[in-house]
């Protein structure tokens, strides 16, 4: 019973920290007013002015499976049948200043940036077939307790609301944390993620599921979760991310 009580207490503390962080972010947004986050010039409806928004590393022609820059309807040479998702949507290339905005989103829960990312991902999703359900890449409860919120879930909630697609919360869980992915190679990432996730939700028989995350680097996380969702019955899996890391 003690581990269950400890985990429950951790969830309560994480929820408290999450709401406190959101309140701070709302205060910052209010004080900032209609000011561009990148150049401090006037912005109208979003946190970026039109020129700064236009200068972001937008992705256009991409491989439909992995979202790396690619022309044509075939898949690119970077991905194969083992990649994981059937389809990937990515709004930006992960480079400056998108990486700076991503830091505000991931570590400060700045609501203006969350709104911006959700709106752009929503626009991109509308150009594709909508899924039956949306799931967010989960965080381990220890990391969630440390940060206070899951950025992927914040994003997923907004996107699901905008698209009127059901969001399955607490169905996909992270069983262990493992080593930080950013320091690992593609092969090491897959090994690090073995048995990291579990599906505790309903049968997904014949369903199309969209996985929402912030950044796709090698695609290892999406690959592992895609396999898990197919084992639960999903017939099609898409990965939706804000940014895609490009090959060096």
VMD Tcl script that draws the C-alpha trace (Angstrom):
set ca {
  {0.00 0.00 0.00}
  {2.83 2.42 0.79}
  {4.12 2.63 -2.83}
  {0.55 3.27 -4.04}
  {0.08 6.03 -1.45}
  {3.43 7.55 -2.39}
  {2.54 7.50 -6.08}
  {-0.87 9.04 -5.37}
  {0.72 11.79 -3.26}
  {3.19 12.41 -6.05}
  {0.33 12.81 -8.54}
  {-1.37 15.33 -6.24}
  {1.83 17.33 -5.85}
  {2.42 17.22 -9.61}
  {-1.10 18.50 -10.21}
  {-0.54 21.35 -7.75}
  {2.75 22.28 -9.40}
  {1.10 22.08 -12.82}
  {-1.68 24.51 -11.90}
  {0.79 26.87 -10.24}
  {2.97 26.87 -13.38}
  {-0.05 27.55 -15.59}
  {-1.11 30.45 -13.36}
  {2.38 31.96 -13.56}
  {2.35 31.52 -17.34}
  {-1.03 33.26 -17.62}
  {0.27 36.18 -15.54}
  {3.36 36.43 -17.77}
  {1.17 36.33 -20.89}
  {-1.06 39.07 -19.50}
  {1.89 41.31 -18.60}
  {3.53 40.70 -21.97}
  {0.44 41.88 -23.82}
  {0.50 41.90 -27.62}
  {4.27 41.68 -27.86}
  {6.22 39.31 -30.09}
  {8.28 36.84 -28.07}
  {11.15 36.97 -30.56}
  {11.54 40.63 -31.49}
  {9.29 42.46 -28.95}
  {7.43 44.15 -31.80}
  {3.64 44.28 -31.85}
  {1.80 41.03 -32.45}
  {-1.93 40.92 -33.06}
  {-3.57 37.62 -32.16}
  {-0.60 35.40 -31.34}
  {2.71 35.55 -29.49}
  {4.67 36.20 -32.71}
  {4.47 39.10 -35.13}
  {3.83 38.18 -38.80}
  {7.46 38.69 -39.95}
  {8.88 36.48 -37.16}
  {6.23 33.86 -37.81}
  {7.11 33.85 -41.50}
  {10.81 33.39 -40.66}
  {10.23 30.15 -38.74}
  {11.55 26.93 -40.26}
  {8.23 25.74 -41.68}
  {8.16 22.28 -43.23}
  {6.30 21.89 -46.51}
  {7.35 19.04 -48.83}
  {8.01 16.09 -46.51}
  {8.08 12.30 -46.48}
  {4.59 11.21 -45.49}
  {5.96 8.52 -43.18}
  {8.71 10.32 -41.23}
  {8.13 14.04 -42.03}
  {11.70 14.70 -43.18}
  {12.05 17.03 -46.18}
  {11.26 15.02 -49.29}
  {9.57 15.56 -52.63}
  {7.22 13.00 -54.14}
  {4.65 10.51 -52.89}
  {7.10 7.72 -52.04}
  {8.83 7.38 -48.69}
  {12.32 8.85 -48.29}
  {15.51 6.83 -47.90}
  {15.70 7.57 -44.17}
  {12.67 5.47 -43.26}
  {11.44 1.95 -44.00}
  {8.66 -0.42 -43.02}
  {10.04 -0.60 -39.47}
  {9.86 3.16 -38.91}
  {6.66 2.91 -36.85}
  {3.89 5.38 -37.69}
  {2.11 5.07 -41.00}
  {2.06 8.84 -41.28}
  {3.84 11.73 -39.56}
  {2.91 15.41 -39.42}
  {5.49 17.99 -38.31}
  {5.00 21.75 -38.41}
  {8.59 22.98 -38.15}
  {12.18 21.87 -38.50}
  {13.80 21.79 -35.07}
  {16.22 24.69 -35.40}
  {16.52 28.28 -34.21}
  {14.27 30.01 -33.24}
  {11.82 27.09 -33.01}
  {14.08 25.41 -30.44}
  {13.95 28.56 -28.29}
  {10.14 28.62 -28.45}
  {10.12 24.91 -27.67}
  {12.11 25.56 -24.49}
  {9.50 28.09 -23.37}
  {6.80 25.51 -24.04}
  {8.53 22.53 -22.43}
  {10.09 24.10 -19.36}
  {7.93 27.14 -18.58}
  {4.54 26.02 -19.91}
  {4.17 29.44 -21.54}
  {0.54 29.36 -22.59}
  {0.98 31.76 -25.50}
  {3.46 29.34 -27.10}
  {1.22 26.37 -26.31}
  {-1.65 28.14 -28.06}
  {0.56 28.91 -31.05}
  {1.79 25.33 -31.38}
  {-1.70 23.87 -30.95}
  {-3.15 26.18 -33.60}
  {-0.44 25.33 -36.14}
  {-0.68 21.59 -35.48}
  {-4.45 21.88 -35.81}
  {-4.08 23.57 -39.21}
  {-1.78 20.79 -40.40}
  {-4.01 18.02 -39.06}
  {-7.00 19.39 -40.97}
  {-5.14 18.69 -44.21}
  {-5.01 14.99 -43.33}
  {-7.53 12.34 -42.31}
  {-8.58 12.80 -38.70}
  {-8.02 9.94 -36.24}
  {-10.60 8.20 -34.09}
  {-8.60 8.97 -30.94}
  {-5.63 11.05 -29.82}
  {-3.05 9.99 -27.24}
  {-0.19 12.03 -25.78}
  {3.26 10.59 -25.17}
  {3.23 10.08 -21.39}
  {5.87 11.01 -18.81}
  {6.95 8.74 -15.99}
  {5.32 9.76 -12.72}
  {8.70 10.68 -11.16}
  {9.57 13.06 -14.00}
  {6.01 14.40 -13.98}
  {6.37 15.14 -10.28}
  {9.63 17.00 -10.94}
  {8.32 19.12 -13.83}
  {4.72 19.44 -12.69}
  {3.12 18.95 -16.11}
  {3.45 16.94 -19.31}
  {4.01 19.29 -22.31}
  {2.75 16.66 -24.78}
  {-0.49 16.32 -22.83}
  {-0.97 20.10 -22.68}
  {-0.64 20.19 -26.45}
  {-2.83 17.13 -27.00}
  {-5.66 18.58 -24.91}
  {-5.77 21.73 -26.99}
  {-5.49 19.95 -30.33}
  {-8.17 17.40 -29.40}
  {-10.51 20.20 -28.34}
  {-9.95 22.14 -31.56}
  {-10.47 19.08 -33.77}
  {-13.31 17.58 -31.69}
  {-11.43 14.28 -31.53}
  {-11.57 12.25 -28.27}
  {-8.37 12.32 -26.19}
  {-7.57 9.11 -24.33}
  {-5.89 10.09 -21.06}
  {-4.28 7.59 -18.68}
  {-4.63 4.86 -21.31}
  {-1.00 5.00 -22.44}
  {1.36 4.93 -19.46}
  {5.11 5.09 -19.01}
  {6.30 2.23 -16.84}
  {9.93 3.27 -16.41}
  {11.90 6.39 -17.11}
  {15.22 5.14 -18.41}
  {18.12 7.28 -19.56}
  {17.60 10.69 -21.15}
  {16.95 10.08 -24.86}
  {18.75 13.16 -26.17}
  {22.18 11.73 -25.33}
  {21.57 8.44 -27.15}
  {21.92 7.20 -30.72}
  {18.93 5.92 -32.69}
  {19.72 2.29 -31.84}
  {20.34 3.13 -28.18}
  {17.04 5.00 -27.99}
  {15.12 1.92 -29.11}
  {16.89 -0.24 -26.54}
  {16.28 2.38 -23.84}
  {12.55 2.37 -24.62}
  {12.03 -1.40 -24.48}
  {9.00 -2.08 -22.25}
  {8.91 1.62 -21.34}
  {5.22 1.99 -22.23}
  {2.06 0.01 -21.56}
  {-1.48 0.26 -22.94}
  {-4.17 0.26 -20.25}
  {-6.99 1.61 -22.37}
  {-9.81 0.05 -24.39}
  {-9.45 -2.12 -27.46}
  {-8.43 -0.09 -30.49}
  {-9.73 -2.64 -32.98}
  {-9.93 -1.06 -36.44}
  {-9.14 2.43 -35.13}
  {-6.86 5.19 -36.40}
  {-4.83 6.69 -33.55}
  {-2.73 9.88 -33.52}
  {0.22 10.14 -31.12}
  {1.06 13.71 -30.07}
  {4.54 14.73 -28.92}
  {6.61 17.90 -29.02}
  {9.70 16.90 -31.03}
  {10.57 13.87 -33.17}
  {14.30 13.18 -33.35}
  {14.94 9.62 -34.53}
  {11.33 8.44 -34.30}
  {12.18 5.77 -31.69}
  {9.44 6.83 -29.28}
  {6.81 6.87 -32.03}
  {8.05 3.49 -33.28}
  {7.72 1.80 -29.89}
  {4.31 3.33 -29.16}
  {3.02 2.54 -32.67}
  {3.83 -1.13 -32.15}
  {2.03 -1.09 -28.81}
  {-1.08 0.57 -30.29}
  {-1.20 -1.99 -33.11}
  {-1.02 -4.76 -30.55}
  {-4.10 -3.15 -28.96}
  {-5.89 -3.38 -32.33}
  {-5.12 -0.08 -34.08}
  {-5.19 -0.41 -37.85}
  {-3.46 2.92 -38.51}
  {-1.14 5.10 -36.43}
  {-0.10 8.69 -37.06}
  {2.49 10.77 -35.23}
  {1.85 14.50 -34.82}
  {4.69 16.69 -33.60}
  {5.54 20.36 -33.50}
  {9.11 19.98 -34.72}
  {11.23 17.43 -36.58}
  {14.95 17.15 -36.07}
  {16.72 17.11 -39.43}
  {19.65 14.81 -40.26}
  {23.03 16.42 -39.63}
}
mol new
graphics top color blue
foreach p $ca { graphics top sphere $p radius 0.5 }
foreach p [lrange $ca 0 end-1] q [lrange $ca 1 end] { graphics top cylinder $p $q radius 0.2 }
display resetview
